[in-house]
Amino acid sequence: MFSPWELGPTVEISGYVMTSISTLVVAVRFYCRTQVAGKLKLYDYIMLAALLTTWGLCVVNHYQFKFGTGQHAKDEGLPPDPSIVTHKLLVGSATAWYTYQIIYTLALALIKFSILFFYLTIATTRPFRTLVIISLVVVACFSIAFLFINAFECPRQPSFALSPAIFGARGRMKCFELNRLYFSQAGINIFTDTWILILPMPILVKLRMPALKRISL
């Protein structure tokens, strides 16, 4: 669809499409909750907050690509004094990326919270309820930790993360190594996602209902 060095539009379009589908699903759920069940519960509001945060990610993504994140520098079309434009792009890119890190971590936490709080409503046994509560605590602890690590990725001078110099002087300012941080965060997220997925399976298997309904649930 686009040149190899201009994948931003593809990512942005994909983000908007998938988030729009999520919005439709949540809207249908809210309709069913209000019209059939008669009321909304805590996990519904958390789900709505997660959806709004995900839309926030789409907006931040737009500004990331607007400021050239992920693109190779090109010489064509630069003004006579490109240093001014380059500085503005770097400031915008640093700010957008910093904001993205915070909102991304928050969005993941809210999505997991909405699912786990829903699990609490179907917890009919003490062991399952205990596991859900432990999962909530673990997700909360890791989410808060990563929020603080991302927010203060440059402990000596937190505001340095918002400056263009972050792209070339990260080591000199003793900022956290992002590659290690992101791989650690990804590993923990994959583990918690998988755990949340399989957590209710023993209960679902024991439900007395037609197989098709059980699979759907």
PAZAPA-4460 file (N, C-alpha, C; in steps of 0.05 Angstrom, whole numbers, plus 32768, in hexadecimal, padded with zeros to 4 digits):
% residues 217
    n_x    n_y    n_z   ca_x   ca_y   ca_z    c_x    c_y    c_z   seq   type   mol
   8011   7FE8   8000   8000   8000   8000   8011   8019   8000     1      M     A
   8027   8019   8010   8038   8030   8013   8055   8027   800F     2      F     A
   8066   803A   800C   8083   8034   8009   808D   8028   8023     3      S     A
   80A2   8018   8021   80AC   800A   8039   80B3   801D   8050     4      P     A
   80BB   8035   804A   80C3   8048   805F   80AB   805A   8068     5      W     A
   8094   8054   805E   807C   8063   8065   8066   8050   806E     6      E     A
   806B   8040   8083   8057   802E   808D   8044   803A   80A0     7      L     A
   8049   8054   80A7   8038   8062   80BA   801A   8061   80B3     8      G     A
   8013   8069   809A   7FF7   8068   8092   7FEA   804D   8095     9      P     A
   7FF9   8037   808F   7FEE   801D   8092   7FE7   8017   80AF    10      T     A
   7FFA   801D   80C1   7FF6   8019   80DD   7FDF   802A   80E8    11      V     A
   7FDE   8043   80DF   7FC9   8055   80E9   7FAE   804C   80DF    12      E     A
   7FAB   8044   80C6   7F91   803B   80BC   7F89   8021   80CB    13      I     A
   7F9C   800F   80CF   7F96   7FF6   80DD   7F8C   7FFC   80F9    14      S     A
   7F99   800F   8107   7F91   8017   8122   7F75   8022   8123    15      G     A
   7F6F   8034   8111   7F54   8040   8110   7F3E   802B   810A    16      Y     A
   7F44   8019   80F7   7F31   8004   80EF   7F2B   7FF2   8107    17      V     A
   7F40   7FE7   8113   7F3D   7FD4   8129   7F30   7FE1   8141    18      M     A
   7F37   7FFA   8147   7F2A   8008   815E   7F0D   800F   8158    19      T     A
   7F07   8014   813F   7EEB   8018   8137   7EDA   7FFF   813B    20      S     A
   7EE6   7FE8   8134   7ED8   7FCF   8139   7ED4   7FCA   8157    21      I     A
   7EE9   7FD0   8166   7EE7   7FCD   8183   7ED1   7FDF   818E    22      S     A
   7ECF   7FF8   8183   7EBA   800A   818C   7E9E   7FFF   8187    23      T     A
   7E9B   7FF3   816F   7E81   7FE7   8168   7E7A   7FD1   817C    24      L     A
   7E8E   7FC0   8182   7E89   7FA9   8194   7E81   7FB3   81B0    25      V     A
   7E90   7FC7   81BA   7E8A   7FD2   81D4   7E6E   7FE0   81D4    26      V     A
   7E68   7FED   81BE   7E4E   7FFB   81BC   7E37   7FE6   81BD    27      A     A
   7E3A   7FD0   81AF   7E26   7FBA   81B0   7E24   7FAF   81CC    28      V     A
   7E3B   7FAB   81D9   7E3B   7FA1   81F5   7E2C   7FB4   8207    29      R     A
   7E32   7FCE   8205   7E25   7FE2   8216   7E06   7FE2   8211    30      F     A
   7DFF   7FDF   81F8   7DE2   7FDE   81F2   7DD5   7FC6   8200    31      Y     A
   7DE2   7FAF   81FE   7DD7   7F97   820A   7DD6   7F9A   8229    32      C     A
   7DEB   7FA6   8234   7DED   7FA9   8251   7DD7   7FBB   825B    33      R     A
   7DD1   7FD1   824C   7DBD   7FE4   8255   7DA1   7FDC   824E    34      T     A
   7D9D   7FCF   8237   7D82   7FC8   822E   7D79   7FAD   8237    35      Q     A
   7D8C   7F9A   823B   7D85   7F7F   8242   7D8A   7F7A   8260    36      V     A
   7DA3   7F7F   8268   7DAA   7F7B   8285   7D9F   7F91   8296    37      A     A
   7D9C   7FA9   828B   7D90   7FBE   829A   7DA4   7FD1   82A8    38      G     A
   7DBE   7FCA   82A9   7DD1   7FDB   82B7   7DED   7FD5   82AE    39      K     A
   7DFE   7FE9   82B2   7E1B   7FE5   82AC   7E29   7FDE   82C6    40      L     A
   7E3F   7FD0   82C4   7E4F   7FC9   82DB   7E6B   7FD5   82D9    41      K     A
   7E7B   7FD1   82EE   7E95   7FDE   82EF   7EA6   7FD7   82D7    42      L     A
   7EA6   7FBD   82CF   7EB8   7FB5   82B9   7EAF   7FC1   829F    43      Y     A
   7E95   7FC9   829C   7E8C   7FD7   8284   7E99   7FF3   8282    44      D     A
   7E99   8001   8299   7EA5   801B   8299   7EC3   801A   8294    45      Y     A
   7ED0   8005   829F   7EED   8002   829A   7EF2   7FFC   827D    46      I     A
   7EE0   7FEC   8271   7EE2   7FE6   8255   7EDF   7FFF   8244    47      M     A
   7ECD   8011   824C   7EC9   802A   823D   7EE2   803B   8240    48      L     A
   7EEE   803C   8258   7F07   804B   825C   7F1D   8040   824A    49      A     A
   7F1E   8025   8248   7F33   8018   8238   7F2F   8020   821A    50      A     A
   7F16   8021   8212   7F10   8028   81F6   7F18   8045   81F0    51      L     A
   7F12   8057   8202   7F19   8073   81FE   7F38   8076   81FE    52      L     A
   7F45   8067   820F   7F62   8068   820F   7F6E   805D   81F5    53      T     A
   7F61   8048   81EA   7F6A   803D   81D1   7F67   8051   81BA    54      T     A
   7F51   8060   81BB   7F4E   8076   81A7   7F64   808B   81AB    55      W     A
   7F6C   808F   81C4   7F82   80A2   81CA   7F9C   8098   81BD    56      G     A
   7FA0   807D   81BD   7FB7   8072   81B0   7FB7   8078   8192    57      L     A
   7F9F   8076   8186   7F9D   807C   8169   7FA5   8098   8163    58      C     A
   7F9C   80AB   8174   7FA3   80C7   8170   7FC1   80CB   8173    59      V     A
   7FCD   80BF   8188   7FE9   80C2   818C   7FF9   80B6   8174    60      V     A
   7FEF   809F   816A   7FFB   8092   8153   7FFC   80A5   813B    61      N     A
   7FE6   80B4   8138   7FE4   80C7   8122   7FFA   80DC   8124    62      H     A
   7FFE   80E6   813C   8013   80FA   8140   802F   80EE   813E    63      Y     A
   8032   80D5   8146   804C   80C8   8142   8054   80C8   8125    64      Q     A
   8041   80C0   8114   8048   80BE   80F7   804A   80DA   80EB    65      F     A
   803A   80ED   80F6   803B   8108   80EC   8057   8114   80F0    66      K     A
   8063   810D   8107   807E   8117   810E   8094   8105   8104    67      F     A
   808D   80F1   80F3   80A2   80E1   80E6   80AC   80C9   80F4    68      G     A
   809F   80C1   810A   80A8   80A9   8118   80A8   8091   8106    69      T     A
   80BE   8082   8105   80BF   806A   80F5   80C6   806E   80D8    70      G     A
   80CB   8088   80D0   80D2   808D   80B4   80F0   8093   80B2    71      Q     A
   80FB   808C   809B   8116   8093   8095   8118   80B0   808C    72      H     A
   812D   80BD   8093   8131   80D9   808A   8134   80DA   806C    73      A     A
   8128   80ED   805F   8129   80F0   8042   8132   810D   803C    74      K     A
   8142   8110   8027   814D   812A   8021   813A   813A   800F    75      D     A
   8127   812D   8001   8117   813C   7FEE   8103   814E   7FFC    76      E     A
   8100   8166   7FF2   80EC   8178   7FFC   80F2   8186   8016    77      G     A
   810B   8184   8020   8111   8192   8039   8115   81AF   8034    78      L     A
   810E   81C0   8047   8111   81DD   8043   812E   81E5   8044    79      P     A
   8135   81FE   803D   8151   8207   803E   815F   8202   8059    80      P     A
   8150   8206   806F   815B   8201   8089   814C   81EA   8096    81      D     A
   8153   81D2   8090   8143   81BB   809B   8147   81B7   80B9    82      P     A
   815B   81C3   80C5   8160   81BE   80E1   8148   81C6   80F3    83      S     A
   813B   81DC   80EB   8123   81E5   80FA   810D   81D1   80F9    84      I     A
   8107   81C7   80E0   80F2   81B4   80DD   80FA   819A   80EB    85      V     A
   8113   8192   80E8   811C   8179   80F5   8119   817A   8113    86      T     A
   811F   8191   811F   811D   8195   813C   80FF   8192   8144    87      H     A
   80ED   819F   8135   80D1   819D   813C   80C7   8180   8139    88      K     A
   80D0   8172   8124   80C8   8156   8121   80D2   8145   8138    89      L     A
   80EA   814A   8140   80F6   813A   8156   80E7   813F   8170    90      L     A
   80E1   8158   8176   80D2   815F   818E   80B6   8152   818D    91      V     A
   80A9   8154   8177   808E   8147   8174   8090   8129   8176    92      G     A
   80A4   811D   816A   80A8   8100   816B   80AD   80F7   8187    93      S     A
   80BF   8105   8195   80C5   80FD   81B1   80AC   8100   81C3    94      A     A
   809D   8115   81C0   8085   8119   81D0   8070   8104   81CA    95      T     A
   806C   80FF   81B0   8057   80EB   81A8   805F   80CF   81B2    96      A     A
   8078   80C8   81B0   8081   80AE   81B8   807F   80AB   81D6    97      W     A
   8086   80BF   81E5   8085   80BF   8202   8067   80BB   820B    98      Y     A
   8055   80CA   81FE   8039   80C8   8204   802E   80AD   81FE    99      T     A
   8037   80A2   81E7   802E   8088   81DE   8035   8072   81F3   100      Y     A
   804D   8073   81FE   8055   805F   8211   8043   805F   822A   101      Q     A
   803B   8077   8233   802A   8079   824B   800E   806E   8245   102      I     A
   8002   8078   822E   7FE7   8070   8228   7FE5   8053   8221   103      I     A
   7FF9   8048   8214   7FF9   802C   820C   7FF8   801A   8225   104      Y     A
   8009   8020   8239   8009   8011   8252   7FEE   8013   8260   105      T     A
   7FE3   802B   8261   7FC9   802F   826E   7FB3   8020   8260   106      L     A
   7FB3   8021   8245   7F9E   8013   8236   7F9E   7FF5   823B   107      A     A
   7FB6   7FE9   823B   7FB8   7FCD   8240   7FAE   7FC6   825C   108      L     A
   7FB5   7FD6   826F   7FAD   7FD1   828B   7F8E   7FD2   828D   109      A     A
   7F82   7FE6   8281   7F65   7FE9   8283   7F56   7FD2   8275   110      L     A
   7F61   7FC9   825F   7F54   7FB2   8251   7F55   7F99   8263   111      I     A
   7F6C   7F94   826F   7F6F   7F7D   8280   7F5D   7F7F   8299   112      K     A
   7F5C   7F98   82A4   7F4B   7F9C   82BC   7F2E   7F97   82B5   113      F     A
   7F24   7F9F   829E   7F08   7F9B   8297   7F02   7F7E   8295   114      S     A
   7F14   7F6E   828B   7F0F   7F51   8288   7F10   7F44   82A4   115      I     A
   7F24   7F4B   82B4   7F27   7F3E   82CE   7F10   7F46   82E1   116      L     A
   7F07   7F5F   82E0   7EF0   7F66   82F1   7ED6   7F58   82E7   117      F     A
   7ED4   7F52   82CD   7EBE   7F42   82C3   7EC0   7F26   82CF   118      F     A
   7ED8   7F1B   82D0   7EDC   7F00   82DB   7ED2   7EFF   82F8   119      Y     A
   7ED6   7F14   8307   7ECD   7F14   8323   7EAF   7F10   8325   120      L     A
   7EA0   7F1A   8311   7E83   7F17   8312   7E7A   7EFA   830C   121      T     A
   7E8B   7EEA   82FF   7E83   7ECF   82F9   7E93   7EBB   830B   122      I     A
   7EA2   7EC6   831E   7EB2   7EB5   8330   7E9F   7EA8   8344   123      A     A
   7E9A   7E8E   8341   7E88   7E7F   8352   7E97   7E6E   8367   124      T     A
   7EB1   7E6C   8364   7EC1   7E5D   8377   7ED7   7E6E   8383   125      T     A
   7EDE   7E68   839B   7EF3   7E78   83A9   7F0E   7E77   839B   126      R     A
   7F17   7E5F   8392   7F31   7E5E   8384   7F32   7E70   836B   127      P     A
   7F1D   7E6F   835B   7F1D   7E7F   8343   7F1D   7E9D   834A   128      F     A
   7F0D   7EA5   835D   7F0C   7EC1   8366   7F27   7ECA   8370   129      R     A
   7F34   7EB9   837F   7F4F   7EBF   8389   7F63   7EC3   8373   130      T     A
   7F62   7EB2   835F   7F74   7EB4   8348   7F6F   7ECE   8339   131      L     A
   7F55   7ED6   8336   7F4F   7EEF   8328   7F59   7F07   8337   132      V     A
   7F56   7F06   8352   7F60   7F1D   8362   7F7E   7F1F   8361   133      I     A
   7F8C   7F08   8362   7FA9   7F07   835F   7FB1   7F12   8344   134      I     A
   7FA2   7F0B   832F   7FA8   7F15   8314   7FA5   7F33   8313   135      S     A
   7F90   7F3D   831F   7F8B   7F5A   8320   7FA3   7F69   832D   136      L     A
   7FAC   7F5E   8344   7FC2   7F6A   8352   7FDC   7F69   8341   137      V     A
   7FE1   7F53   8334   7FF9   7F50   8323   7FF8   7F64   830C   138      V     A
   7FE2   7F65   82FE   7FDF   7F78   82E8   7FE2   7F94   82F1   139      V     A
   7FD6   7F9B   8308   7FD7   7FB6   8313   7FF4   7FBD   8319   140      A     A
   8002   7FAB   8326   801E   7FB1   832E   8030   7FB5   8316   141      C     A
   802E   7FA3   8303   803F   7FA5   82EB   8038   7FBE   82DB   142      F     A
   801E   7FC5   82D9   8015   7FDC   82CA   801F   7FF6   82D6   143      S     A
   801D   7FF8   82F1   8026   800F   82FF   8045   8012   82FC   144      I     A
   8053   7FFB   82FE   8070   7FFB   82FC   8078   8005   82E0   145      A     A
   806C   7FFB   82CB   8073   8003   82B0   806B   8020   82AA   146      F     A
   8055   8029   82B6   804D   8045   82B3   8062   8057   82BE   147      L     A
   806C   8051   82D6   8081   8061   82E2   809B   805F   82D3   148      F     A
   80A2   8047   82CA   80BB   8044   82BB   80BA   8054   82A1   149      I     A
   80A3   8053   8293   80A1   8062   827A   809F   8080   827F   150      N     A
   8092   8088   8294   808F   80A4   829A   80AA   80B0   82A3   151      A     A
   80BA   80A0   82B0   80D4   80AA   82BA   80EA   8099   82AE   152      F     A
   80EA   8097   8294   80FE   8087   8286   811A   8094   8288   153      E     A
   811A   80AD   828E   8133   80BB   8293   8133   80C6   82AF   154      C     A
   813B   80B5   82C3   8138   80BC   82DF   8146   80D6   82E7   155      P     A
   815D   80DB   82DB   816D   80F3   82E2   815E   810C   82DB   156      R     A
   8151   810B   82C4   8142   8123   82BA   812B   8119   82A9   157      Q     A
   8114   8115   82B5   80FC   8109   82A7   80F4   8119   828E   158      P     A
   80F7   8133   828F   80EF   8143   8277   8101   813E   825F   159      S     A
   8118   8132   8263   812A   812C   824D   811D   811A   8239   160      F     A
   810B   8109   8242   80FD   80F6   8230   80EC   8104   821B   161      A     A
   80E5   811E   8220   80D5   812D   820E   80E5   813F   81FB   162      L     A
   80FF   813E   81FD   8110   814F   81ED   811C   813F   81D6   163      S     A
   8124   814C   81C0   8130   813F   81A9   8149   8130   81B0   164      P     A
   8157   8139   81C5   8171   812D   81CD   816D   8110   81D6   165      A     A
   8154   8107   81DC   8150   80EC   81E5   8158   80D8   81D0   166      I     A
   8157   80E0   81B7   815D   80CD   81A1   817B   80C8   819E   167      F     A
   818C   80D9   81AA   81A8   80D6   81A6   81B9   80D5   81C0   168      G     A
   81AD   80DD   81D6   81BC   80DE   81EF   81AF   80CF   8205   169      A     A
   81A0   80BA   81FF   8193   80AA   8213   81A7   809E   8226   170      R     A
   81BC   8093   821C   81D0   8086   822D   81DE   809A   823F   171      G     A
   81E4   80B1   8234   81F3   80C5   8244   81E2   80CF   825C   172      R     A
   81C8   80CF   8258   81B6   80D8   826E   81AD   80C1   8280   173      M     A
   81B8   80A9   827B   81B1   8092   828B   8193   808B   828A   174      K     A
   8187   808F   8273   816B   8088   8270   8169   8069   826D   175      C     A
   8151   805F   8272   814D   8042   8270   8150   8039   8253   176      F     A
   815B   8021   8250   815D   8015   8236   8142   800B   822D   177      E     A
   8137   8018   8218   811B   8012   8210   8118   7FF6   8204   178      L     A
   812C   7FEC   81F6   8129   7FD1   81EB   8124   7FBC   8201   179      N     A
   8133   7FBD   8216   812F   7FAB   822C   8114   7FAF   8239   180      R     A
   810D   7FC8   823C   80F3   7FCF   8249   80DC   7FC4   8238   181      L     A
   80DD   7FC8   821E   80C7   7FC0   820D   80C5   7FA2   820B   182      Y     A
   80DC   7F94   820A   80DB   7F77   8209   80D0   7F6B   8223   183      F     A
   80D8   7F78   8239   80CE   7F6F   8253   80B0   7F74   8255   184      S     A
   80A7   7F8B   824D   808B   7F92   824E   807B   7F80   823B   185      Q     A
   8086   7F7A   8224   8078   7F68   8211   8075   7F4C   821D   186      A     A
   808B   7F42   8229   808A   7F27   8234   8075   7F25   824A   187      G     A
   8075   7F39   825C   8061   7F38   8272   8045   7F3B   8267   188      I     A
   8041   7F4C   8253   8026   7F4F   8248   801D   7F35   823A   189      N     A
   802E   7F28   822C   8027   7F0E   821F   801F   7EFA   8234   190      I     A
   802F   7EF9   824A   8029   7EE6   825F   800E   7EEB   826C   191      F     A
   800A   7F05   8274   7FF0   7F0C   8281   7FD9   7F09   826F   192      T     A
   7FDC   7F0F   8255   7FC6   7F0B   8242   7FBF   7EEE   8240   193      D     A
   7FD3   7EDD   823E   7FCE   7EC0   823C   7FC1   7EB6   8255   194      T     A
   7FCA   7EBF   826C   7FBF   7EB7   8286   7FA2   7EBF   8288   195      W     A
   7F9C   7ED8   8281   7F80   7EE1   8282   7F6E   7ED1   8270   196      I     A
   7F79   7EC9   8259   7F69   7EBA   8246   7F62   7E9E   8250   197      L     A
   7F75   7E91   825D   7F70   7E75   8265   7F64   7E74   8282   198      I     A
   7F64   7E8A   8290   7F5C   7E8A   82AC   7F3F   7E7F   82B0   199      L     A
   7F2C   7E87   82A0   7F10   7E7D   82A5   7F0A   7E63   8297   200      P     A
   7F1D   7E57   8288   7F17   7E3F   8278   7F0C   7E28   8289   201      M     A
   7F18   7E22   82A0   7F0D   7E0B   82B0   7EF0   7E0F   82B7   202      P     A
   7EE8   7E28   82BC   7ECC   7E2D   82C3   7EBA   7E2B   82AB   203      I     A
   7EC3   7E35   8294   7EB3   7E34   827C   7EAF   7E17   8272   204      L     A
   7EC3   7E07   8276   7EC1   7DEB   826D   7EAB   7DDC   827D   205      V     A
   7EA8   7DE4   8296   7E95   7DD6   82A8   7E78   7DE0   82A5   206      K     A
   7E74   7DF6   8296   7E59   7E01   8293   7E47   7DED   8285   207      L     A
   7E2F   7DEB   828F   7E1C   7DD8   8283   7E0B   7DE8   826E   208      R     A
   7E15   7DE8   8256   7E07   7DF5   8240   7E10   7DE8   8226   209      M     A
   7E02   7DEC   8210   7E0B   7DE1   81F6   7E27   7DEA   81EF   210      P     A
   7E35   7DD8   81E2   7E51   7DDC   81DB   7E55   7DF6   81CC   211      A     A
   7E43   7DFC   81B9   7E46   7E14   81A8   7E45   7E2E   81BA   212      L     A
   7E32   7E2E   81CD   7E30   7E46   81DF   7E49   7E48   81F0   213      K     A
   7E53   7E31   81F9   7E6B   7E31   820A   7E83   7E3C   81FB   214      R     A
   7E86   7E33   81E2   7E9C   7E3D   81D1   7E99   7E5B   81CC   215      I     A
   7E80   7E64   81C7   7E7B   7E81   81C3   7E82   7E91   81DB   216      S     A
   7E7B   7E87   81F3   7E81   7E95   820C   7E9F   7E96   8210   217      L     A
***
